[in-house]
Amino acid sequence: MAIAVNDSNFNEIVINSDKPVLVDFWAPWCGPCRMIAPIVDELAVEYEGKAVITKCDVDSNESIPVKYSIRNIPTILFFKNGELKDKIVGSTTKAAIAAKLNGLM
């Protein structure tokens, strides 16, 4: 299962990670977010030990979504060594997300 990140633990979990990190920005009311949620959870299992898979609820956190200019959800950001490397905006496939993650390995 994906790790919940928020304004207070984002730097510790995402920025300070020694592994590639996926951050899924979502909201409970967002239909497309609910569609990709199972994919994100599957990736969390498949990439355990190789990458960190996280989710950030934009309704409960203000600082991080603003810092990364999250205007549409779902938005998936990809980090490596604390730096934003790539993103996907909108609903997508598991293969597309995995390809971006694999590119950071």
N, C-alpha and C positions, 0 to 999 in steps of 0.2 A: 504494500500500500504506500502511496505517495506521502511524503512528510509535509505537514502543514507548516508553512513559513508565514511570518508576519513582520510588522514593522520592527519589533524588538529583537527577533532572532535571525533576520535575513542575512546580516553580515556574517554572523557566526556559521550559519549553515551553507549559504550560497557563496559569498565572496571569499571566505577563508577555506573553502573546500580544495583538497588536492586532487579531486576527480572532476570530470565534466559534470555540469549541473543543468537540469531542465527545470524551468519554473513555469507552471501553468497558471495564468491569471484567469480567474473565473468568478462567477456569482451564482448563487443557488437558483435564481429566477431565469437564468440564461439557458435556453433550449440547446443551442449548439455546444455550450459548455458541458451540459449533461450528456450529450452524445459522445464527446471525446473522453469523458471522465473514466470509463472502463478501460480505454486504450492506455491512458496515463497510468492507471493502476497495474495493468498488465506489464507495461514497460518497467515499472518499479520493481517487479518481481524478476523480469528477464535481465535487467541491468544491475541487479543487486551486487555490490562489491566492485562494480566497474564505473558506475555513474550514480549521481544523487538525483532522484526524481522528487520534485516538490510541487505544491499547489499553494497559491495565494488568493484568498477571497478578497476581491476588490471592495466589497461592501464593508468589510471589517477592518480594512487597513487603508490608510490614506497616503502615507509618506512614500512607500515603495512604488505603488502604481503611478504616482505623480512623478517621482524621480526618473522612471523609465518611460514616461509619456504613453502610458497605457490608455488608449482612447476607445479601443474596440476589444470586445472579448468574444470568444477566447483568444488570448494571445499567449504564445509560448516563447519564452526567451531561453537562449542557450548560453551558458557561461563556461569559461575555462580559465583557470588561474585568476579568478576574480574579475575577469573582463567579459563584457557582453560580446559574443562572437556572431550570433545569428538570431533570427526570430521567424515565427510563423504567425500570421494574423488570420483568424477565422478558423472554421472547421477544416479538418484535414484528415489524412489517413495515417494509420499506424506506420506504414512503410515510409511515408514522408518524414515523420518524426524520427523514426529509427535511423534513416539516412543522415539526418542532421546530427544526431547523437554520435553515430559511427564516425562521422567526419571529424569529431573532436577527440576521438580516442588516440 
